[in-house]
Amino acid sequence: MKLYKLPLVIHQPSEETEDRLMAEVPSIPGCRAWGDTPTEVMENLQSVAAGFIDSYSASGDPLPAGVEAISTGESRSQESSRLQFELPRINPAIVPNGL
């Protein structure tokens, strides 16, 4: 099993995000997830990002630049990749007062 470090961006609820939180991994095109709470959006993004990485690996394609493997361990199970997200970047222009 490999551990990956991924940068992410969190977008506050807006019309563009269907009034929900949206998180994305910019280094993996199309890798984004939505949720009603920070916990939900992060759980959803972890699942989506792991699926993207597993798909790249299964097809033998190289991972996009910016996807950093930070450790490799032997595992007898067929578990999905484990992810570690960098602290999110939040666009200050869209952050509501109080955050």
PyMOL commands that set and color helices and strands:
alter all, ss='L'
color gray80, all
select helices_A, chain A and resi 38-59+92-94
alter helices_A, ss='H'
color red, helices_A
select strands_A, chain A and resi 2-6+9-11+21-24+32-35+68-72+82-85
alter strands_A, ss='S'
color yellow, strands_A
deselect
rebuild
show_as cartoon
